[in-house]
Amino acid sequence: MHPSEHDLTDAAVPCAARPSTGFLHLDGACRCFFGGPPPEFAPARALSELSHAS
């Protein structure tokens, strides 16, 4: 089963290692500093739906 786009947007967090890029971690918290999975570039629509994105 694939999560819906809304569920992914709810879990998405801006990348702390690259704050000005618009990269998101769709699986939750940024773990770039610890060798975690890389962020993804989210579509503009997903960025605008995040309440914590600026």
Secondary structure, DSSP 8 states (H G I E B T S, - for coil): ----HHHHHHH-EE-SSSTTTTEEETTSS--GGGT----EE--HHHHHH-TT--
